[in-house]
């Protein structure tokens, strides 16, 4: 198996795992997948909203990771261009997930 194919399969599996965790978090409204310090100052009544909002960004991150795997199969230099754009989008999703936690918790680490 080529390294591109190995990377594709790995990104697909990891992205699907991340997206699956996000769907679970959104559907259950549970913040158990987050570290305790990310929700320690969040009222119990607001925790399902935190789970849903941060879960959406987590789901987007999972989809982007899967797309990164597909980008590995593109011809050069298109693979590099698409990969770079997807990494920027992934960093933006992570930023937005952190921003959501700060919105509800008051800080990222408390």
N, C-alpha and C positions, 0 to 999 in steps of 0.2 A: 504494500500500500504506500502511495506517495505521501510526502509530508503535507502537501496541500489537502489531500483527502483525509489524512489523520486530523489535521487542524479543523477541517470542515465538520467531521463527525464529533470532535471534542466540543467545538463551539455550539453545535446543535444540542448536544446533551446538556451542557452547562447552561445554555440559554433556556432550554426547556425546564430545567430544574428551577432556575430563578423565576421564570414566568409562572410555573406551578406554585411556588411558594407565594408569589404575589396574589394569584387568584385565590388561594386558600386564605390569605390575610384579608383580602377584600370581602370575600363571602362570609367569613366567620366574624369579622370585625375585631379579631383578636390581635393584640400587640405582642404576643408571646415571642414572635420571631425577632422583635427588636430587642436590643440590650436594655436592661432595666433603667439605666441612666438616661435613656432617650425618652422615657415616658414617666419618670418618677414624680414629676410635678404636674402631670396631666390628670384632671379629674376623671374618675371612672366613667362618667357619662360622656366625656369627650373622646375616650379611647377608641371606640369604633370609628369615629370620624378620622382620627389620626391614622388608624390602620388602613382605612379606605384610601385616603389621600396619599399616604406614603406608598401604599401598595400599587397605586396606579403608576407611580414613577419606577417602582421596582419591576412592574410588568413591562414597561417600555424598555427598561434596561435589559431584560431577558430577551425581548424581541431583537434589540440591537445586537446583542451577543450572537444570536442565531444568524443575523444578517452578516455579521463579521465573518462567520464561517463561510457563508456563500460568497463573500467578496474574495476569499482566498482562491476561488476557482476561476475568477475572471482573468483575462489576459493582462499582462503588464503593458503600460503603466496604469491602466484603468483600475487594477486591483489596489494599487497604492493610493490612488485618488479617492476611491470609494471607501477604502479602509480608513483613511485619514478623516474623512467626513463622518464616518460612523463612530470613530473614537471621540471626536468632538461632541457628537450627539450623546454618546454614552456619558461623557463627563458632565454635560448639561443635565442629564437625567439624575445623575448622582447629586449634583448641586441642588436641584429642585427637591429631591427627597430630603436632603439635609435641611433645606430651607423650611420644608413642611414640619420637620421635627422641631426646629427652632421656633416656628410659629406657635406650636401647641405647648412645648415644654419650656420655652424661655431661653434655652441654650441647647447646644448639641451635646455637651457633656456636663451633667450636673448631678 
